[in-house]
């Protein structure tokens, strides 16, 4: 089996670049819920931190993606945001611990757009594999970081007696070093861009949208189903994941074993995506999405039932396999839907000429009236539907975090949130099956 990762040097570079930075973020992500509790926070605040993460993703999608039009600049800004997140988290205050997740979200939101644009622009025949590979680097790097986090804090740095830095802060310094290395690699790429003439301004671009096009999207059944999948899947994720390390700790599982569990699950998730991307290229998106949610839902339902760490590890492997199907499948589904609407637009009149009346004023001549004509060319934005659906997913994740926080405040438990997430995932798997049926009927 030929793997495109080892055939394309630029793809391999981006894979390693993301892997290094995700490793640094992974070290912090596993320990952050415990850090929030240590600094005087609560499980409710842990859930709320996921809301800030979601808000950051929205900023990454909408604001940073517009600021970084060039692909390599986008990757640089991602690494900068993740390094900033670790730097802010380093300070020993509850506020900075919570707010750091906002900057992590900024980076991830932009990274989603950067990966999809990269795959769409350079890999028409292998988009699914490329998307799966680069998303796999995120989860694999995060998995390694999470796998070593507990060991670093409890065994390697736990015996270090230092009145200035805590073991958690020393772990953060390790993560910052790897993320900074990734940032340096991105700077070298920026120098390549500056030495090249990228474009000449030959026209004025005025981004806009037509309400008629939005109306047509909501008439297209695959778009509605994908919208529903984004909503349910990310809502479930937002409900149960923020407090999951704390739940496992309450089951008397040590931080070292929790790290090993998260490492194994995310490593399976990351590595499997290299191959599940190929599966999406062959089967399409709907079957993998349905299987992903069903497998993940069944695995998550067992988290509360098993108190032995090796059993939880096995469940994380199952969930990791399920999750590996989702990202390549739903992101390729977005690109397919975009291409569908782009083809519809190309059949209509996309270039037209009309006249404009203009008024100008100058010294000595007063007001001058004139008429000029120019061409309008409508070009579809490749990011519009991507950003729209990703935004829905992020808002759903944030809503899940808010719901989880409210339930805990009213006396609910983090264990109960896990059951809610599992039920939502299992129910949403039906949407994937419905999408496959509709695809066969060619609606």
Residue pairs with C-beta under 8 A, 6 or more apart in sequence:
1 278
3 129
3 274
4 11
4 123
4 126
4 129
4 130
4 133
5 11
5 12
5 15
5 133
5 274
6 12
10 122
11 130
11 133
11 134
13 185
14 75
14 118
14 134
14 137
15 133
15 134
15 137
16 137
17 75
17 79
17 182
17 185
17 186
18 75
18 78
18 111
18 134
18 137
18 138
18 141
18 182
19 137
19 140
19 141
20 141
20 178
20 179
20 181
20 182
20 185
21 78
21 79
21 82
21 83
21 141
21 178
21 179
21 182
21 183
22 82
22 137
22 138
22 139
22 140
22 141
22 142
22 145
23 141
23 142
23 144
23 145
23 175
23 178
23 179
24 82
24 83
24 86
24 145
24 174
24 175
24 176
24 177
24 178
24 179
24 182
25 82
25 85
25 86
25 104
25 141
25 142
25 145
25 175
25 179
26 141
26 142
26 143
26 144
26 145
26 146
26 147
26 149
26 175
26 266
27 145
27 146
27 148
27 149
27 152
27 171
27 172
27 174
27 175
28 85
28 86
28 89
28 100
28 145
28 149
28 171
28 172
28 175
29 104
29 142
29 145
29 146
29 149
30 145
30 146
30 149
30 150
30 245
30 258
30 259
30 262
31 149
31 150
31 153
31 168
31 171
31 255
32 49
32 89
32 97
32 100
32 101
33 46
33 242
33 243
33 245
33 246
34 245
34 246
34 249
34 255
35 89
35 97
35 168
36 45
36 46
36 49
36 94
36 97
36 98
37 43
37 46
37 246
38 168
39 92
39 93
39 94
39 97
40 94
41 94
41 97
41 98
42 408
43 243
43 246
43 408
43 414
44 405
44 408
44 409
45 94
45 98
45 405
46 242
46 243
46 246
47 242
47 243
47 401
47 402
47 404
47 405
47 408
48 98
48 401
48 402
48 405
49 97
49 98
49 101
49 242
49 401
50 101
50 238
50 241
50 242
50 397
50 398
50 400
50 401
50 404
51 398
51 401
51 402
51 405
52 98
52 99
52 101
52 102
52 105
53 101
53 102
53 104
53 105
53 108
53 397
53 401
54 105
54 238
54 394
54 395
54 397
54 398
54 401
55 102
55 105
55 398
56 101
56 102
56 103
56 104
56 105
56 106
56 107
56 108
56 109
57 105
57 106
57 108
57 109
57 112
57 390
57 394
57 397
58 105
58 109
58 391
58 394
58 395
59 102
59 105
59 106
59 109
60 81
60 105
60 106
60 107
60 108
60 109
60 110
60 111
60 112
60 113
61 109
61 110
61 112
61 113
61 387
61 390
61 391
61 394
62 387
62 391
64 74
64 77
64 81
64 106
64 109
64 110
65 74
65 109
65 110
65 113
65 114
65 383
65 387
67 77
68 74
68 76
68 77
68 110
68 114
70 193
70 198
71 114
71 117
71 118
71 121
72 186
72 189
72 190
72 192
72 193
73 190
73 193
74 110
74 111
74 113
74 114
74 117
75 111
75 114
75 186
75 189
76 183
76 186
76 187
76 189
76 190
77 107
77 110
78 107
78 108
78 110
78 111
78 114
79 107
79 179
79 182
79 183
79 185
79 186
80 107
80 183
80 186
81 103
81 104
81 106
81 107
81 110
82 103
82 104
82 107
82 179
83 176
83 179
83 180
83 183
84 103
85 100
85 101
85 102
85 103
85 104
85 107
86 100
86 172
86 175
86 176
86 179
87 176
88 96
88 99
88 100
88 103
89 96
89 97
89 100
89 172
90 96
90 169
90 172
90 173
90 176
92 166
92 169
105 394
108 138
109 390
109 394
111 138
112 331
112 386
112 390
113 383
113 386
113 387
113 390
115 131
115 134
115 135
115 331
116 131
116 331
116 334
116 335
116 386
117 382
117 383
118 130
118 134
119 127
119 130
119 131
119 134
119 335
120 127
120 335
120 382
122 130
123 129
123 130
126 281
127 281
127 332
127 335
128 277
128 278
128 279
128 280
128 281
128 328
128 329
128 332
129 274
129 277
129 278
129 281
129 328
130 277
131 277
131 327
131 328
131 331
131 332
132 273
132 274
132 275
132 276
132 277
132 278
132 280
132 324
132 327
132 328
133 273
133 274
133 277
135 270
135 273
135 327
135 328
135 331
136 269
136 270
136 271
136 272
136 273
136 274
136 277
136 324
137 270
138 270
139 266
139 267
139 269
139 270
139 273
139 323
140 266
140 267
140 269
140 270
140 271
141 270
142 266
142 270
143 262
143 263
143 264
143 265
143 266
143 267
143 269
143 270
144 263
144 267
145 175
146 259
146 262
146 263
146 266
147 259
147 260
147 262
147 263
147 264
147 266
147 267
148 259
148 263
149 171
149 255
149 259
150 254
150 255
150 256
150 257
150 258
150 259
150 260
151 256
151 259
152 167
152 170
152 171
152 174
153 167
153 168
153 171
153 255
154 167
154 254
154 255
154 256
155 256
157 167
157 170
157 171
158 167
160 167
160 170
162 170
165 173
203 377
207 381
209 384
213 341
213 345
216 341
216 344
217 223
217 341
217 385
218 224
220 337
220 340
220 341
221 438
221 443
222 333
222 336
222 337
222 340
222 435
222 438
222 439
222 443
223 337
223 385
225 431
225 434
225 435
225 438
226 330
226 333
226 334
226 337
226 389
226 435
227 389
227 392
228 428
228 431
229 289
229 293
229 330
229 428
229 431
229 432
229 435
230 330
230 389
230 390
230 392
230 393
230 396
231 392
231 393
231 396
232 293
232 396
232 424
232 425
232 427
232 428
232 431
233 293
233 326
233 330
233 393
233 396
233 425
233 428
234 392
234 393
234 394
234 396
234 397
234 400
235 396
235 397
235 399
235 400
235 403
235 424
236 297
236 300
236 400
236 420
236 421
236 422
236 424
236 425
236 428
237 397
237 400
237 421
238 396
238 397
238 398
238 399
238 400
238 401
238 403
238 404
239 400
239 401
239 403
239 404
239 417
239 420
239 421
239 424
240 300
240 400
240 404
240 414
240 417
240 418
240 420
240 421
240 422
241 421
242 401
242 404
243 404
243 408
243 414
243 417
244 303
244 414
244 418
245 258
245 262
246 414
247 303
247 304
247 414
247 415
247 418
248 258
248 261
248 303
248 309
248 312
249 255
249 258
250 414
251 307
251 312
252 307
253 261
253 307
253 309
253 312
254 309
257 309
258 309
260 309
260 313
261 309
261 312
261 313
261 316
262 316
264 313
264 316
264 317
264 320
265 313
265 316
265 317
265 319
265 320
266 320
267 320
268 316
268 317
268 320
268 321
268 324
269 319
269 320
269 321
269 323
269 324
270 324
272 320
272 321
272 324
273 324
273 327
273 328
276 288
276 324
276 325
276 328
276 329
277 328
279 288
279 325
279 328
280 288
280 325
280 328
280 329
280 332
281 332
284 436
284 439
285 329
285 330
285 332
285 333
285 336
285 435
286 329
286 333
286 432
286 433
286 435
286 436
286 439
287 432
287 436
288 325
288 326
288 328
288 329
288 432
289 325
289 326
289 329
289 330
289 333
289 431
289 432
289 435
290 429
290 430
290 431
290 432
290 433
290 435
290 436
291 322
291 325
291 429
291 432
292 322
292 323
292 324
292 325
292 326
292 329
292 429
292 432
293 322
293 326
293 425
293 426
293 428
293 429
293 431
293 432
294 322
294 425
294 426
294 429
295 318
295 319
295 321
295 322
295 325
296 319
296 322
296 323
296 326
296 425
297 422
297 423
297 424
297 425
297 426
297 428
297 429
298 318
298 422
298 426
299 315
299 316
299 318
299 319
299 322
300 315
300 319
300 418
300 421
300 422
300 425
301 418
301 419
301 422
301 423
301 426
302 315
303 312
303 315
303 418
304 415
304 418
304 419
306 312
306 315
331 386
334 385
334 386
334 389
335 386
337 385
338 380
338 382
338 384
338 385
338 386
341 380
341 385
342 380
345 378
345 380
350 377
350 378
350 379
351 375
351 376
351 377
351 378
352 375
352 376
353 373
353 374
353 375
353 376
354 373
354 374
354 376
355 371
355 372
355 373
356 371
356 372
356 373
356 374
357 369
357 370
357 371
358 369
358 370
358 371
358 372
359 367
359 368
359 369
359 370
360 367
360 368
360 370
361 367
361 368
362 368
400 421
404 414
404 417
407 416
407 417
407 420
408 414
408 417
